[in-house]
Amino acid sequence: MASRTRLATWGLVALLAVDVALVSAAFRNPFRQPATAPVTGAAATVTGTVPGSAGGTSTPAATSSTPAATGFSGSGSMVGLVPIDSARAWRFVQGACPGGGASLAHTDNGGRTWEDVPIPFGAISRVQVTDAAKVVVVGTEGAGCRETALRSTDTGQTWASGGALALWYRSLATPTAVVNSNGRAGTPCGNGKALSVSALSATSAAVLCESGKVVETADGGGNWVEVSRGLSALAVDARVEASKLAALVAYVADGCSGVQVASIAAGATTKLGCVDLGGRSNDGLLTHVALSVEGNAGWLIVDGDTYTSDDGGKTWSTP
């Protein structure tokens, strides 16, 4: 039995390496994503009506929005982060279905201020950005908890149908489930909740579980391998390092009074830097933290507070 387990694990590691090599031009990261990727391709099996729009017509968002230096609605729910570059990013609060509480905002000044973006979703499962103005949001509205997508090409001023869902997202109706880009649902965290998913391609993704473990797949969710043994993650992102799939994690570690950022690839953990939270306790931060590091540009969100890095996550500061 142990031999079969080791063989399965090494087989998945091999799949990870092959998959990374094959999809190096099509990763999730918005720096390189083609504009049509989030809503084209094979039709997903999870579809539904789009709240606030009819067919492909645009639905104007509310005209008033208030930039805010800190704080945003819905804190306490899982925080999400999607950077564009070192100055521009989107953040969101997932909210719950039923229950609501979702919020969406973007910044163009490195997180000094954030502008709220109205959207007719009570809960948000995934946000995908393709450039400064184009964004796709997967979410739900009402008690049915049926995920749909909305697309904007003008930074959220208007919204239209996003079409069939063809990207990874966590299920709002079934918190233990993650849906892949082909519409197939799986339970990477077993009986536990999946808090967030970060996808690199149609077959490669990393998931943060409510237990704090991080799992990743190279075969579209057919098999999952835990990569965070020995630490309890608060946030996860996925990227490629030296042609290998790597999980970026934020977690509480000895010797760091705030949040430690590290990269896990091929079974090795490399600490990048410690984020000073300015005296805030690092207890109870799960669901409050979001992380992304791409090249030299690093972003960390803790509720309404923004921390950025310009050296690949080694040092961090507030805007």
PyMOL commands that set and color helices and strands:
alter all, ss='L'
color gray80, all
select helices_A, chain A and resi 2-22+37-39
alter helices_A, ss='H'
color red, helices_A
select strands_A, chain A and resi 59-60+67-68+79-83+89-93+103-107+114-116+123-129+135-140+148-152+158-161+169-170+178-179+185-186+194-199+205-209+214-217+225-226+233-241+244-251+259-265+268-275+289-294+297-302+305-309
alter strands_A, ss='S'
color yellow, strands_A
deselect
rebuild
show_as cartoon
